[in-house]
């Protein structure tokens, strides 16, 4: 049985990430590939778009590491990159781009199981900061660059982003800075018969950030930075595929709300939803170029993000792959008992 278990683990270790990556490439419609290859391209600008998108994803992993360390959990940069890339890959096969979150939360605390609620809190809070940065950037871009010339649809997006930004900021501020009454609510939640203590520990972990205002400021800035870089990446794609294209300011107005739509739990990894939202929003811009296709640009961006998952798989293979050793221990424990 031991050799069989060893080979099963080897297949999981090497084959599963590759199989997932192949599935993602296969899921892109063939006509999207043909449209991309038949269009004249600036490969240098597309390479710049790939580099910028990769930088944005790496910055998001480092943002998560900052949160984990704020909860007193040892977490190195290589660990953050390894788990971040693997979680990023798993996000593409779940509804709403959250499939890798649970995986990351469990494994980040594998050496300190008593810190598992804090690890879960770090993943959830990182997701919250990411979404908040997305809607805040959309709101600010539409206000600053849109002026009074916004279409009714973009004006609705601006108003919705403003509402969500205010609610998110107030919600996070309440969790961080509320008085003793909030702690009493947490204590009452701890008395719940199902999961109360775990939820309370997660809430207390979030409350620890009120003692680290600098960390909160860094997390907020990094969230804005990540999504601004992704919008710039899409802009370079437009420049690389079309001689005439919307401006960088217009991309900042359109890309963040389009990506926010991709986080809705409607399709695995937001595939299809994000592309449709971006295509529709690009059409709302004043005087878009006649031959410009927001759908093609969004599809190329999807291909770039899939390429990042491939880079992540290579990085994971080149690293120690300690996660499967952890899984092996988890499998063997019941048998030993």
C-alpha positions, 0 to 999 in steps of 0.5 A: 500500500505504501508504494501505491500511496506514494505514486498517488501523491506524486500524481497529485503533486505533478499532475493535478496542477498541470491538468487544472491549467490545461482545463483552463486553456481548453475552456477558452472558446476557439473563436477567441483564440482565432480572433486574437491570432488574426489581429495585428499585434505589438508583442512588446506591449503584450509582454509588458501587459503580462509583466505588469499583471504578474507584478500585480498578482505578486503584490496581492500575495505580499499583501496577504503575507502582511496580514498573516504576519499581523496575526503573529503567524510565521509566514515567509515570502517564498511560502506566500508566493507558493501558496498564493500561486496555488490558490490563484490556480484553484480560484479559476475552477470555483464559482466567484474566484474564491476556490483557493481561499479555504485551501490557503487558510488551512495550509498557512496555519499547518505548523500552528494549528491553534492559529487556524481561526486567525489564518482563516481571518487573514484570508477573508480580510485579504479578500475584503481589502481586495474588493474594497480597493476594487470598488474604491478605485472604480469610484475614484476613477469615474469621479476624477476622469468621468466628469459630467460626460458619463453615460447613464450606465457608467453613472449608475456604476459610479453611484453603486461604487460610491455606495459600496465604498462607503459601506465597506469603509464604515464596516471595516472601520467599525470592526477595527475601531468600535468600542467595548460594545463590539467586544461584548457582541463578540463574547456573546457570539462565542457562546453560540453552540455551533462555530461560535468560538471559532467565529469569535476568534476570527473577529478578535483577530480582525480587532487586533489590527486597530493596534496596527494603523500603519498595517491598515494603511499599507493594506489599503494602498496595496489593494489600490495598487494591485487593481491599478496595475491590472487596469494598466495591464489591460490598457497595454493589451489594448495598445498592443492589439489596436492602433486606436484604443481608449485612453488609460483614464478610460481604462481606469474607469472601465476595468475595475467595475468589470473585474468586480463583476467577475468576482460574483459567484456566477461562473468558475473564476469569473470566466465569461462574466468578467469578459461580458462586463468589460465588453459592455462597459467599454461600449459605454465610453464616449466615441469608442474607436470603430474597430475596437473590441472590448471583448477581444481585449478582455479575452486576451487579458484572460489568456494573460491571467491563465499564463500567470497560473502556468508561471505559478505551477512552474514556481510551485514545482520548483519549490519544496511543495511542502503542502503535499507532505502536509496532506500525506501526514493528514492522510496517515494520521487516522490510520495510525490511530 
